[in-house]
Amino acid sequence: MLKFETVIDLNDHLEKLRKEGFKIGFIPTMGALHKGHLSLINRAKEDNLISVCSIFVNPTQFNNPDDLKNYPRTIEADITLLESVTCDVLFFPSVREIYPHPIKTFFNFGRLETVMEGAFRKGHFNGMATVVNRLFEIVKPDFAYFGEKDFQQLTIVKMLVKMQSLPIKIIGCETLREEGGVAMSSRNIHLSPKEREDALIISQTLFKAKELAKTMTAQELKSWAINNLTTNPSSELEYFEIADAETLQPISNLKASTSKIRAFIALKMGKTRLIDNLEL
Ligand code: PAJ
């Protein structure tokens, strides 16, 4: 695997590959890699692309300074994992390399960013879109891979590509789960064994909700889920939402909806904030 820290060196390399007719598949990450991240790299490889993974803990998308400070950084282990799936290129830039000038970008994603993560993490999606837009400008990929684990992020990235008229195809990839169902996440490192056990309630609620959606109304389902997610005093539910998979707006009638519906959860387990979602 080739590793680049500067835009110039990365560009030189990718330009040569482009001239030889290779197509580029890009997987942006913040590191602390796990099998969920690796599944995105494998997808790019299956699609016969040069796989370019970036690792950059993006300061502008953290609304909480402690969260940024405590975000796990495991670069040596990350490199080993990337090599185990024969990732072609790692881009590992500094903050100065990504943000050489003061940031003036402001995106408006309308109602996509006023709900759920957008409501609970002010400024998060503007920071995320700023870095993704900058990374797209640097890497100029043909395809970019994002996990459904962060479904609202995936939807907003698709909107970003549309708004900026970028020639990039965004591929959404299924969530990889631990045995038992917990969605893999870099933040799971922070969970104690007891919290890890307790976190099972999140995916269990989603899978049960999928079943109950066949017979319950949206209101009944929401009450049941909220009840289920608030029994543990060491966890704090931020939201349980049933929403349209395209507009991300809350759904009040499961039967009347013509598009796909997903359930979304954000919950703090001790100090660790976890999110997950599932198609109903
Ligand atoms: P990060 O949390 O490192 O995630 C990088 C990519 O991996 C995202 O597309 C995310 O949805 C995907 N991913 C995470 N857990 C997954 C799982 N269990 N199964 C499948 N895919 C999973 O998301 C970010 O970084 C950042 O916001 C970023 C897009 C890199 C911008 O800074």
Residues whose N, C-alpha, C, O or C-beta is under 5 A from the ligand:
A	BS01	PAJ	P28 T29 M30 G31 G36 H37 F56 N58 M128 V131 Y145 F146 G147 E148 K149 D150 C173 E174 T175 L176 A183 M184 S185
